[in-house]
């Protein structure tokens, strides 16, 4: 690590319990990095493995980690799991409903529905005619199919995990051979479209977030470096608000970690290097920790009260189901 931070290039970051959750490249283990402690040179262990997740699910799994309101959703070979890293509790989500038609690709996402005060897991299965959506609700601990078939196809490079913003889960898909962003609204449980940047050239791209805005970055599939630019939607849902931004260096793959300060953004470059990047001054600070990352998600202070409410509800539901079984 260079001396930029010691010279005051990065402001002192207040500890709000921020952590960086990530998997290894093989997606066999989940780790938690204490960001503020690490960035402020506070002595002590910086990272730890969430080994209770691996031991509970088993070693033969390939997790996808999504974070929402400080609860993690892990997608493994055995299904979906809700995880509270602070209390080390886990909840296995019931298996999602099957489609009558065979499916060849899937999308999934995890978010919080403020209108009903509950977590929701969204799954879409791609059939020959389009996408079929199903939603899991934490309050009922059950799945429900969404009516209708949605006419979308799998893009060239499909990122299965959705991007959560403004009460919806977003994916990049194809419609009539053109790329389009779809948003599954968690409250209304309906699908809406958001247009990609105008004059868009059909290259291999990935949808994500830059701070609290949708962004689209290029992904190198030929082994050649991408350009330094990427797209950010400054005003949600407004196509002409797409703006190009310039990164500091060329990249093969670029992701925002979900953590930022007033001046800096923590960026993951080529799935290996973490850079605290100042886009205005065009400077960066490379963290000494090098790792082959799989999935990355920023995580704040856990909502213990929300998790306890969810846990109590699930216990009641399980007891109710047990009584029904006894009666039958």
C-alpha positions in Angstrom: 0.0 0.0 0.0 1.4 3.4 -0.9 1.5 6.5 1.3 -1.4 8.4 -0.3 -3.8 7.7 2.5 -1.2 8.8 5.2 -0.7 12.1 3.3 -4.4 12.8 3.5 -5.4 11.9 0.0 -8.4 10.0 1.4 -10.5 11.4 4.1 -10.8 9.7 7.4 -13.7 7.3 7.1 -16.2 7.0 10.0 -16.9 3.5 11.2 -20.6 2.7 10.5 -20.0 -1.1 10.5 -19.3 -1.2 6.7 -17.9 -4.5 5.5 -17.1 -5.8 2.1 -18.6 -9.3 1.5 -17.0 -11.4 -1.2 -16.5 -14.9 -2.4 -13.4 -16.4 -3.8 -13.1 -17.0 -7.5 -14.2 -20.6 -7.2 -17.2 -19.3 -5.2 -16.6 -21.9 -2.4 -16.2 -19.5 0.5 -17.6 -16.2 1.7 -15.4 -13.6 3.4 -16.1 -10.4 5.3 -13.6 -7.5 5.2 -13.8 -4.7 7.8 -13.5 -1.8 5.4 -13.1 1.1 7.8 -10.6 -0.7 10.0 -8.6 -1.7 6.9 -8.6 1.8 5.2 -7.8 3.7 8.4 -4.8 1.4 9.4 -6.5 0.3 12.6 -4.6 -2.8 13.9 -6.3 -6.1 14.1 -7.6 -8.8 11.8 -9.3 -7.3 8.8 -11.1 -10.2 7.2 -12.7 -13.5 8.2 -14.4 -16.3 6.5 -18.1 -16.8 7.2 -17.4 -20.5 7.7 -20.8 -21.1 9.3 -22.4 -20.6 5.9 -20.2 -23.2 4.2 -20.6 -25.7 7.1 -24.4 -25.3 7.0 -24.8 -25.6 3.3 -21.9 -28.0 2.5 -18.7 -27.7 0.6 -20.0 -28.6 -2.8 -21.7 -25.3 -3.6 -21.2 -22.2 -5.8 -22.6 -19.2 -3.9 -23.9 -16.0 -5.4 -24.0 -13.3 -2.7 -26.4 -10.4 -2.8 -26.8 -7.8 0.0 -30.0 -5.9 0.9 -30.6 -3.9 4.1 -27.7 -5.8 5.6 -29.1 -9.3 5.1 -27.3 -11.5 2.6 -29.0 -13.8 0.1 -26.9 -16.7 -1.0 -27.8 -18.7 -4.1 -26.3 -22.2 -4.1 -26.8 -25.5 -5.7 -29.3 -26.3 -3.0 -31.4 -23.1 -3.4 -31.7 -19.8 -1.8 -30.5 -18.9 1.8 -31.0 -15.7 3.8 -28.0 -15.0 6.1 -27.4 -12.6 8.9 -23.5 -12.3 9.2 -23.7 -10.5 12.6 -25.9 -13.0 14.4 -24.6 -16.0 12.3 -28.1 -17.1 11.6 -29.4 -18.6 8.4 -32.8 -19.3 6.8 -33.3 -21.8 4.0 -35.8 -20.5 1.5 -38.3 -23.1 0.3 -37.7 -24.4 -3.2 -39.1 -22.2 -5.9 -42.0 -23.5 -8.1 -41.3 -25.5 -11.2 -42.3 -24.3 -14.7 -44.4 -26.5 -16.9 -42.1 -25.8 -19.8 -38.3 -26.7 -19.9 -36.1 -23.7 -19.2 -32.5 -23.0 -20.3 -31.5 -20.0 -18.3 -32.3 -18.2 -15.0 -32.3 -14.8 -13.3 -32.5 -14.1 -9.6 -32.5 -11.1 -7.3 -33.1 -10.1 -3.7 -34.6 -6.9 -2.3 -36.8 -5.3 0.4 -40.4 -4.3 -0.3 -41.0 -1.2 1.8 -44.7 -1.2 1.1 -45.2 -4.5 3.0 -42.0 -4.3 5.1 -40.6 -7.7 4.0 -37.8 -9.2 2.0 -38.5 -10.8 -1.4 -36.5 -13.2 -3.5 -37.2 -13.0 -7.2 -36.5 -15.8 -9.7 -37.1 -15.8 -13.4 -36.8 -18.9 -15.6 -36.1 -18.5 -19.4 -38.2 -20.7 -21.6 -38.4 -20.7 -25.4 -41.3 -18.2 -25.3 -39.8 -15.9 -22.7 -39.4 -15.4 -18.9 -41.6 -16.7 -16.1 -41.3 -14.9 -12.8 -41.8 -16.2 -9.3 -41.5 -14.3 -6.0 -40.8 -15.5 -2.5 -42.2 -13.4 0.4 -40.5 -13.5 3.8 -43.8 -12.7 5.7 -45.6 -15.8 4.3 -42.4 -17.9 3.8 -43.9 -19.0 0.4 -43.5 -18.5 -3.3 -46.0 -17.2 -5.8 -45.9 -17.3 -9.6 -46.4 -14.0 -11.5 -49.0 -14.3 -14.3 -47.9 -14.0 -17.8 -44.9 -14.8 -20.1 -42.4 -11.9 -20.6 -40.8 -11.8 -24.1 -37.1 -11.6 -23.2 -34.1 -13.7 -24.3 -30.7 -14.4 -22.8 -28.0 -11.9 -23.8 -24.6 -12.9 -25.0 -23.2 -12.7 -21.5 -25.9 -13.1 -18.9 -25.3 -11.8 -15.4 -27.9 -13.8 -13.4 -27.9 -11.8 -10.2 -30.0 -8.7 -10.3 -29.1 -5.1 -9.4 -31.4 -3.6 -6.8 -32.3 0.1 -7.0 -35.4 2.3 -6.4 -37.5 -0.6 -5.2 -36.8 -2.8 -8.2 -34.5 -5.6 -9.3 -32.8 -5.0 -12.7 -31.2 -7.2 -15.3 -29.8 -6.7 -18.8 -31.6 -8.9 -21.3 -32.5 -9.0 -25.0 -35.8 -8.2 -26.8 -36.0 -8.4 -30.6 -32.2 -8.9 -30.7 -31.6 -5.6 -28.9 -30.4 -5.1 -25.3 -32.8 -3.7 -22.8 -32.9 -3.3 -19.0 -35.8 -4.9 -17.3 -36.9 -3.9 -13.8 -39.1 -6.1 -11.6 -40.9 -3.8 -9.2 -41.0 -5.4 -5.8 -44.1 -3.6 -4.5 -46.2 -3.7 -7.7 -44.7 -7.1 -8.8 -44.7 -6.0 -12.4 -42.0 -5.8 -15.1 -40.9 -2.5 -16.7 -38.3 -1.6 -19.3 -35.5 0.9 -19.1 -33.7 1.8 -22.4 -29.9 1.4 -22.7 -27.8 4.4 -23.8 -28.7 5.8 -27.3 -26.5 5.0 -30.2 -25.4 2.0 -28.2 -23.0 -0.4 -30.0 -23.8 -4.0 -29.4 -20.8 -5.1 -27.4 -20.4 -7.4 -24.4 -21.5 -5.4 -21.4 -22.6 -5.8 -17.7 -25.2 -4.0 -15.7 -24.4 -2.8 -12.2 -24.5 0.2 -9.9 -22.2 3.2 -9.6 -23.1 4.6 -6.2 -26.9 4.8 -6.4 -27.2 5.0 -10.2 -27.4 2.3 -12.8 -24.3 1.8 -14.8 -23.1 -0.3 -17.8 -19.5 -1.4 -18.2 -17.8 -3.3 -21.0 -16.4 -6.8 -20.4 -13.4 -8.1 -22.4 -14.1 -11.5 -24.0 -11.3 -11.3 -26.5 -8.4 -10.8 -24.1 -8.0 -7.1 -25.2 -8.4 -4.3 -22.8 -11.6 -2.3 -22.8 -11.6 1.5 -23.1 -11.5 3.6 -19.9 -15.1 4.8 -20.3 -18.4 3.4 -19.0 -22.0 4.6 -18.9 -23.9 5.9 -15.8 -27.7 6.8 -15.8 -27.7 10.1 -13.9 -31.6 10.3 -13.7 -33.3 7.0 -13.1 -35.4 5.8 -16.0 -34.6 8.8 -18.3 -32.7 7.5 -21.4 -31.1 10.8 -22.3 -29.5 11.0 -18.9 -27.0 8.3 -19.7 -23.6 9.8 -19.4 -20.1 8.5 -20.1 -17.6 8.5 -17.3 -13.9 7.9 -17.7 -12.0 5.5 -15.5 -8.4 6.0 -14.5 -7.0 3.0 -16.4 -8.1 0.5 -19.1 -9.7 -2.6 -17.7 -10.9 -6.1 -18.7 -13.8 -5.9 -16.2 -14.9 -3.1 -13.9 -17.3 -3.2 -10.9 -18.3 -0.8 -8.2 -18.1 -2.5 -4.7 -21.0 -0.5 -3.3 -18.8 1.5 -0.9 -17.8 5.1 -1.4 -16.9 8.3 0.4 -17.4 11.9 -0.5 -14.3 11.8 -2.8 -13.5 8.2 -3.5 -15.2 5.0 -4.8 -14.0 1.5 -4.1 -13.8 -0.2 -7.5 -13.0 -3.8 -8.3 -10.8 -4.0 -11.4 -10.4 -7.3 -13.3 -11.8 -9.3 -10.4 -8.4 -9.0 -8.6 -7.5 -5.4 -7.6 -9.4 -3.0 -5.3 -8.8 0.6 -6.1 -10.0 3.6 -4.1 -10.6 5.9 -7.0 -11.1 9.7 -7.2 -12.9 10.3 -10.5 -12.7 14.0 -10.3 -8.9 14.3 -9.6 -8.2 11.1 -11.7 -6.1 9.5 -9.0 -6.4 6.2 -7.2 -5.1 4.3 -4.2 -4.5 0.6 -4.7 -5.2 -1.6 -1.7 -2.5 -4.1 -0.7 -5.0 -6.9 -0.5 -5.0 -8.8 -3.8 -7.6 -11.6 -4.2 -9.3 -13.4 -7.0 -12.8 -12.3 -6.3 -16.1 -13.9 -7.3 -19.1 -11.9 -6.1 -18.7 -8.6 -4.2 -21.3 -6.8 -2.1 -21.1 -3.9 0.4 -22.6 -4.6 3.8 -23.4 -2.2 6.6 -24.5 -2.6 10.2 -26.9 -5.5 10.5 -30.5 -4.9 11.1 -30.8 -7.2 14.1 -34.4 -6.1 15.0 -35.6 -6.8 11.4 -33.9 -10.2 11.4 -35.4 -11.1 14.8 -38.9 -10.2 13.5 -38.3 -12.3 10.4 -37.0 -15.2 12.5 -40.0 -15.1 14.9 -42.5 -15.0 12.0 -40.8 -18.0 10.4 -41.0 -19.9 13.7 -44.7 -19.2 14.0 -45.2 -20.3 10.4 -43.4 -23.5 11.0 -45.4 -24.2 14.2 -48.6 -23.5 12.2 -47.6 -25.9 9.5 -46.7 -28.6 12.1 -50.2 -28.3 13.6 -51.8 -28.6 10.2 -49.8 -31.7 9.5 -50.9 -33.2 12.9 -54.6 -32.4 12.1 -54.3 -34.0 8.7 
